[in-house]
Amino acid sequence: MIRPIAEYIINSLELLALLDVIFAKAALARAMRANPPVISKDGVITITKARHPLIPATQVVPIDLKLGGGVNTLIVTGPNTGGKTVTLKTLGLFSVMAQSGLLLPAEKAGLVIFKTVFADIGDEQSIEQSLSTFSSHMKNIVALLEAADGESLVLLDELGAGTDPNEGAALAMAVLDELNKRGCMTMATTHYSELKAFALTRPGMQNASMEFDVETLRPTYKLFIGIPGKSNAFEISKKLGLGDYIIDAARKFLKHEDVRFEDVLSSAEQQRKLAEREREEAQKARAELDALRLEAERERAAIEERREKQLLKAKDEARVIIKRARDEAEQIIKDLRAEAAVGSAREKKIQQARDRLRRNEDDLSGHIEAVTGGKALGSVQVGQSVLVSSIGQKAVVLEKPDAKGDVLVQAGIIKMKAALEDLRAVDEPKPSVSAQARASIDRTGAARMELDVRGKTLGEALVDVDAYLDSAFLAGLNEVCIIHGKGMGVLRDGITKHLKAHTHVKTARLGNYGEGENGVTIVTLK
């Protein structure tokens, strides 16, 4: 019954198995928070923040690892339970996982494709085969030496262990030297001090160490490349309570060369820790600098946004003023055409029309000046407050203008260079009372038709109003305008009350539409 469709069933089963593998890889990658590896084209393994895939992410300490690029052999030393073997297994698992199409639990991973991966890890004692620890290790090493080549990854745990230390170290050096000559990518762990010195004298080899905190007697599981590990046996023994006299006696049994080598390692370890602290401080300072730079950029963007809004607002207000001026001009022309007055009466009407247009012109100039920030400065002093008109922001002068005419100023937290002609004065003193009051007669001898008291207190304004009305009365004017603005109405109410009892005033009323409305008072003189 199913023979005719057996081939379809088999194909469907294979397709389902393939999909199952793909989904399983995706689920594993998500669980491990893994990232896709990059295949290195220059033959260099570079892994950043690598986590062993079988250790919970909350417990594992990420490591950084680099192998290749002139260093094909890495010899890792450090205390027991310090993480050497886990580091070895992490590299092996990452290589196999990447070549199997799996994502890797690391921040970044650049790996090399290997044809063969050899690993001699753990104790393979066998009573049945009469194999000791040393024999089991050596059996594996014999097998890998028969096949290892330049496209092989070799991982060796406790190379040369399980026999006489001198002979074991000598065999380990010979094996590592041979693998290095073949171009194998090799990583080995050891406790032998001879291998530490050996790696320092051979090209293509490099030391690495697992950090150990002597104060807490705990490993930190951090890998440091370039520095051989220190045994720390004496320090650990002392922390555990072994007498100083025993430790001092033990030191005497060490060879002079071993003592000097350990001293060198201690010095290197101290320098490494110092460099690590300085690096962390530098990273912290850089992070703070980046934060300040980001804040400065946000402040600059906010200033630019405020400037654009101010420009748009000023343009809109200027547009309204221009339209109002145009409408008033048209109305004035209509009024003049409708008037039958001649002579002085007609001239008075024309003068009033000119004054009304001049008020609009002054309002427009005020808006334009607000956009540019006021009058340009010819010179500045250090510490002077200025307005940078191009950004519409107040600033403080830090340095005088340079040869190019640029001034160093500080606006908020931002230090910047601004052209001298871009700076405007701020906080200018208000004009004196007498200056505006005396402005009632212009250069031609004709009395001005208006007085502006905006920005003054009521007392100051009343003094100016009295002086102005005296001048206008002597000049023979019939009608004048006092500009007090709308605001809260303090000036308007005070001036209105004052005008009711003034000897020169016949009538006083608020302005009509087109005259300034509640912002002005029109005074008819006796």
Secondary structure, DSSP 4 states (H G I P E B T S, - for coil): --GGGHHHHHHHHHHHHHHHHHHHHHHHHHHHT-B--EE-SSSEEEEEEE--TTS-TTTPPPEEEEEESS--EEEEE--TTSSHHHHHHHHHHHHHHHHTT--BSSSEEEE---SEEEEE-S---BTTTTB-HHHHHHHHHHHHHHH--TTEEEEESSTTTTS-HHHHHHHHHHHHHHHHHHT-EEEEEE--HHHHHHHHHSTTEEEEEEEEETTTTEEEEEEEETSPPP--HHHHHHHTT--HHHHHHHHHHS-HHHHHHHHHHHHHHHHHHHHHHHHHHHHHHHHHHHHHHHHHHHHHHHHHHHHHHHHHHHHHHHHHHHHHHHHHHHHHHHHHHH----HHHHHHHHHHHHHHHHHHHHHHHHHHHHHHTSSBPS---TT-EEEETTTTEEEEE-S---TTSEEEEEETTEEEEEEGGGEEE-SPPPPPHHHHHGGGB-TTSPBPSEEE-TTS-HHHHHHHHHHHHHHHHHHT-SEEEEE--STTSHHHHHHHHHHHT-TTEEEEEE--TTTTGGGEEEEEE-
